[in-house]
């Protein structure tokens, strides 16, 4: 289900990503949620939610990386 605000994001996202990365996640998730509503557009047996989560994490990883300190940092 799409997120209206970053406060609605899963704990794993809110507790680990900086605010800007959370915004990237939210926007990418919401876009993918709409983009992959049609099951035929998804790969394999992934659900709409799983596909949107994968897209969102991929978007975050384009601009952020987990450091040696186990925290996410802008690239």
VMD Tcl script that builds the backbone (N, CA, C; Angstrom):
set m [mol new atoms 225]
animate dup $m
set s [atomselect $m all]
$s set {name element resname resid chain x y z} {
  {N N UNK 1 A 0.839 -1.171 0.000}
  {CA C UNK 1 A 0.000 0.000 0.000}
  {C C UNK 1 A 0.892 1.246 0.000}
  {N N UNK 2 A 0.584 2.240 -0.807}
  {CA C UNK 2 A 1.412 3.448 -0.873}
  {C C UNK 2 A 1.495 4.172 0.477}
  {N N UNK 3 A 2.572 4.913 0.632}
  {CA C UNK 3 A 2.809 5.657 1.869}
  {C C UNK 3 A 2.519 7.138 1.640}
  {N N UNK 4 A 1.766 7.742 2.548}
  {CA C UNK 4 A 1.473 9.176 2.451}
  {C C UNK 4 A 2.604 10.019 3.032}
  {N N UNK 5 A 3.277 9.471 4.024}
  {CA C UNK 5 A 4.367 10.207 4.663}
  {C C UNK 5 A 5.443 9.230 5.127}
  {N N UNK 6 A 6.619 9.754 5.436}
  {CA C UNK 6 A 7.698 8.870 5.876}
  {C C UNK 6 A 7.404 8.268 7.245}
  {N N UNK 7 A 6.521 8.870 7.998}
  {CA C UNK 7 A 6.174 8.303 9.311}
  {C C UNK 7 A 5.440 6.964 9.171}
  {N N UNK 8 A 4.915 6.675 7.998}
  {CA C UNK 8 A 4.214 5.417 7.755}
  {C C UNK 8 A 5.139 4.309 7.258}
  {N N UNK 9 A 6.382 4.633 6.972}
  {CA C UNK 9 A 7.314 3.639 6.449}
  {C C UNK 9 A 7.572 2.545 7.482}
  {N N UNK 10 A 7.961 1.360 7.024}
  {CA C UNK 10 A 8.283 0.278 7.976}
  {C C UNK 10 A 9.416 0.690 8.918}
  {N N UNK 11 A 9.411 0.126 10.107}
  {CA C UNK 11 A 10.438 0.444 11.104}
  {C C UNK 11 A 11.850 0.239 10.557}
  {N N UNK 12 A 12.049 -0.811 9.790}
  {CA C UNK 12 A 13.383 -1.107 9.251}
  {C C UNK 12 A 13.896 0.028 8.369}
  {N N UNK 13 A 12.997 0.741 7.737}
  {CA C UNK 13 A 13.378 1.885 6.897}
  {C C UNK 13 A 13.585 3.111 7.770}
  {N N UNK 14 A 12.597 3.428 8.595}
  {CA C UNK 14 A 12.675 4.634 9.435}
  {C C UNK 14 A 13.823 4.595 10.433}
  {N N UNK 15 A 14.093 3.423 10.979}
  {CA C UNK 15 A 15.111 3.313 12.019}
  {C C UNK 15 A 16.533 3.266 11.480}
  {N N UNK 16 A 16.682 3.054 10.184}
  {CA C UNK 16 A 18.020 2.864 9.641}
  {C C UNK 16 A 18.460 3.882 8.594}
  {N N UNK 17 A 17.524 4.481 7.889}
  {CA C UNK 17 A 17.904 5.397 6.817}
  {C C UNK 17 A 17.812 6.855 7.243}
  {N N UNK 18 A 18.719 7.693 6.735}
  {CA C UNK 18 A 18.587 9.136 6.968}
  {C C UNK 18 A 17.287 9.646 6.323}
  {N N UNK 19 A 16.837 10.796 6.752}
  {CA C UNK 19 A 15.556 11.329 6.284}
  {C C UNK 19 A 15.483 11.406 4.760}
  {N N UNK 20 A 16.512 11.926 4.112}
  {CA C UNK 20 A 16.476 12.044 2.654}
  {C C UNK 20 A 16.337 10.677 1.988}
  {N N UNK 21 A 17.024 9.694 2.504}
  {CA C UNK 21 A 16.921 8.339 1.957}
  {C C UNK 21 A 15.516 7.768 2.195}
  {N N UNK 22 A 14.898 8.109 3.300}
  {CA C UNK 22 A 13.526 7.684 3.566}
  {C C UNK 22 A 12.575 8.285 2.533}
  {N N UNK 23 A 12.820 9.543 2.177}
  {CA C UNK 23 A 11.990 10.197 1.167}
  {C C UNK 23 A 12.161 9.527 -0.190}
  {N N UNK 24 A 13.400 9.168 -0.519}
  {CA C UNK 24 A 13.664 8.442 -1.771}
  {C C UNK 24 A 12.912 7.121 -1.762}
  {N N UNK 25 A 13.005 6.393 -0.661}
  {CA C UNK 25 A 12.317 5.102 -0.533}
  {C C UNK 25 A 10.822 5.276 -0.754}
  {N N UNK 26 A 10.234 6.234 -0.071}
  {CA C UNK 26 A 8.782 6.455 -0.160}
  {C C UNK 26 A 8.356 6.759 -1.589}
  {N N UNK 27 A 9.049 7.677 -2.232}
  {CA C UNK 27 A 8.682 8.060 -3.596}
  {C C UNK 27 A 8.855 6.905 -4.572}
  {N N UNK 28 A 9.956 6.178 -4.451}
  {CA C UNK 28 A 10.204 5.049 -5.344}
  {C C UNK 28 A 9.182 3.938 -5.110}
  {N N UNK 29 A 8.882 3.660 -3.847}
  {CA C UNK 29 A 7.885 2.636 -3.526}
  {C C UNK 29 A 6.542 3.008 -4.135}
  {N N UNK 30 A 6.106 4.228 -3.904}
  {CA C UNK 30 A 4.797 4.656 -4.394}
  {C C UNK 30 A 4.727 4.602 -5.921}
  {N N UNK 31 A 5.794 5.013 -6.573}
  {CA C UNK 31 A 5.824 4.960 -8.034}
  {C C UNK 31 A 5.750 3.509 -8.516}
  {N N UNK 32 A 6.544 2.643 -7.917}
  {CA C UNK 32 A 6.551 1.233 -8.306}
  {C C UNK 32 A 5.208 0.572 -8.006}
  {N N UNK 33 A 4.566 0.977 -6.926}
  {CA C UNK 33 A 3.261 0.420 -6.576}
  {C C UNK 33 A 2.283 0.632 -7.737}
  {N N UNK 34 A 2.318 1.819 -8.306}
  {CA C UNK 34 A 1.440 2.122 -9.441}
  {C C UNK 34 A 1.935 1.440 -10.717}
  {N N UNK 35 A 3.227 1.510 -10.958}
  {CA C UNK 35 A 3.824 0.958 -12.174}
  {C C UNK 35 A 3.591 -0.545 -12.314}
  {N N UNK 36 A 3.666 -1.272 -11.214}
  {CA C UNK 36 A 3.567 -2.725 -11.252}
  {C C UNK 36 A 2.240 -3.258 -10.726}
  {N N UNK 37 A 1.197 -2.460 -10.861}
  {CA C UNK 37 A -0.139 -2.913 -10.451}
  {C C UNK 37 A -0.569 -4.116 -11.292}
  {N N UNK 38 A -0.196 -4.095 -12.552}
  {CA C UNK 38 A -0.502 -5.201 -13.457}
  {C C UNK 38 A 0.505 -6.319 -13.227}
  {N N UNK 39 A 0.020 -7.465 -12.818}
  {CA C UNK 39 A 0.885 -8.597 -12.486}
  {C C UNK 39 A 1.801 -9.002 -13.637}
  {N N UNK 40 A 1.369 -8.792 -14.861}
  {CA C UNK 40 A 2.175 -9.189 -16.020}
  {C C UNK 40 A 3.446 -8.342 -16.166}
  {N N UNK 41 A 3.513 -7.215 -15.495}
  {CA C UNK 41 A 4.698 -6.349 -15.558}
  {C C UNK 41 A 5.763 -6.754 -14.542}
  {N N UNK 42 A 5.409 -7.645 -13.614}
  {CA C UNK 42 A 6.343 -8.062 -12.569}
  {C C UNK 42 A 7.122 -9.290 -12.997}
  {N N UNK 43 A 8.326 -9.423 -12.449}
  {CA C UNK 43 A 9.153 -10.598 -12.719}
  {C C UNK 43 A 8.823 -11.695 -11.719}
  {N N UNK 44 A 8.850 -12.907 -12.184}
  {CA C UNK 44 A 8.663 -14.046 -11.288}
  {C C UNK 44 A 7.330 -14.008 -10.577}
  {N N UNK 45 A 7.337 -14.504 -9.358}
  {CA C UNK 45 A 6.109 -14.602 -8.556}
  {C C UNK 45 A 6.012 -13.521 -7.484}
  {N N UNK 46 A 6.837 -12.487 -7.593}
  {CA C UNK 46 A 6.811 -11.438 -6.571}
  {C C UNK 46 A 5.454 -10.740 -6.532}
  {N N UNK 47 A 5.014 -10.444 -5.323}
  {CA C UNK 47 A 3.773 -9.693 -5.151}
  {C C UNK 47 A 4.019 -8.231 -5.523}
  {N N UNK 48 A 2.960 -7.495 -5.623}
  {CA C UNK 48 A 3.058 -6.060 -5.908}
  {C C UNK 48 A 3.872 -5.359 -4.822}
  {N N UNK 49 A 3.609 -5.720 -3.577}
  {CA C UNK 49 A 4.315 -5.120 -2.448}
  {C C UNK 49 A 5.808 -5.454 -2.492}
  {N N UNK 50 A 6.132 -6.715 -2.730}
  {CA C UNK 50 A 7.537 -7.138 -2.781}
  {C C UNK 50 A 8.271 -6.433 -3.919}
  {N N UNK 51 A 7.628 -6.316 -5.060}
  {CA C UNK 51 A 8.234 -5.625 -6.195}
  {C C UNK 51 A 8.494 -4.168 -5.847}
  {N N UNK 52 A 7.526 -3.506 -5.236}
  {CA C UNK 52 A 7.683 -2.095 -4.866}
  {C C UNK 52 A 8.801 -1.921 -3.839}
  {N N UNK 53 A 8.915 -2.856 -2.888}
  {CA C UNK 53 A 9.996 -2.767 -1.899}
  {C C UNK 53 A 11.361 -2.932 -2.554}
  {N N UNK 54 A 11.474 -3.854 -3.486}
  {CA C UNK 54 A 12.749 -4.052 -4.184}
  {C C UNK 54 A 13.143 -2.814 -4.975}
  {N N UNK 55 A 12.179 -2.221 -5.654}
  {CA C UNK 55 A 12.447 -1.001 -6.418}
  {C C UNK 55 A 12.880 0.126 -5.477}
  {N N UNK 56 A 12.188 0.248 -4.358}
  {CA C UNK 56 A 12.498 1.318 -3.403}
  {C C UNK 56 A 13.906 1.161 -2.840}
  {N N UNK 57 A 14.291 -0.056 -2.451}
  {CA C UNK 57 A 15.636 -0.265 -1.916}
  {C C UNK 57 A 16.688 -0.016 -2.991}
  {N N UNK 58 A 16.386 -0.390 -4.209}
  {CA C UNK 58 A 17.317 -0.147 -5.305}
  {C C UNK 58 A 17.534 1.351 -5.498}
  {N N UNK 59 A 16.462 2.118 -5.405}
  {CA C UNK 59 A 16.564 3.570 -5.539}
  {C C UNK 59 A 17.412 4.169 -4.415}
  {N N UNK 60 A 17.208 3.690 -3.209}
  {CA C UNK 60 A 18.002 4.172 -2.069}
  {C C UNK 60 A 19.482 3.866 -2.299}
  {N N UNK 61 A 19.776 2.664 -2.763}
  {CA C UNK 61 A 21.164 2.237 -2.940}
  {C C UNK 61 A 21.877 2.983 -4.063}
  {N N UNK 62 A 21.133 3.685 -4.901}
  {CA C UNK 62 A 21.765 4.507 -5.940}
  {C C UNK 62 A 22.445 5.726 -5.319}
  {N N UNK 63 A 21.904 6.222 -4.222}
  {CA C UNK 63 A 22.452 7.420 -3.607}
  {C C UNK 63 A 23.058 7.227 -2.233}
  {N N UNK 64 A 22.858 6.056 -1.660}
  {CA C UNK 64 A 23.330 5.777 -0.300}
  {C C UNK 64 A 23.986 4.408 -0.236}
  {N N UNK 65 A 24.917 4.275 0.684}
  {CA C UNK 65 A 25.583 2.986 0.905}
  {C C UNK 65 A 25.760 2.787 2.400}
  {N N UNK 66 A 25.754 1.540 2.819}
  {CA C UNK 66 A 25.970 1.213 4.220}
  {C C UNK 66 A 27.465 1.241 4.492}
  {N N UNK 67 A 27.869 2.008 5.489}
  {CA C UNK 67 A 29.271 2.143 5.826}
  {C C UNK 67 A 29.761 1.061 6.762}
  {N N UNK 68 A 31.056 1.108 7.044}
  {CA C UNK 68 A 31.659 0.152 7.982}
  {C C UNK 68 A 31.032 0.246 9.367}
  {N N UNK 69 A 30.434 1.396 9.657}
  {CA C UNK 69 A 29.777 1.610 10.942}
  {C C UNK 69 A 28.332 1.077 10.964}
  {N N UNK 70 A 27.944 0.392 9.854}
  {CA C UNK 70 A 26.611 -0.189 9.714}
  {C C UNK 70 A 25.501 0.861 9.584}
  {N N UNK 71 A 25.882 2.105 9.292}
  {CA C UNK 71 A 24.908 3.178 9.083}
  {C C UNK 71 A 24.898 3.551 7.609}
  {N N UNK 72 A 23.769 4.058 7.121}
  {CA C UNK 72 A 23.660 4.459 5.736}
  {C C UNK 72 A 24.177 5.879 5.567}
  {N N UNK 73 A 25.004 6.073 4.510}
  {CA C UNK 73 A 25.618 7.375 4.230}
  {C C UNK 73 A 25.441 7.703 2.753}
  {N N UNK 74 A 25.292 8.989 2.460}
  {CA C UNK 74 A 25.207 9.426 1.063}
  {C C UNK 74 A 26.514 9.089 0.367}
  {N N UNK 75 A 26.401 8.684 -0.876}
  {CA C UNK 75 A 27.610 8.337 -1.654}
  {C C UNK 75 A 28.325 9.595 -2.085}
}
mol reanalyze $m
mol bondsrecalc $m
mol representation Tube
mol addrep $m
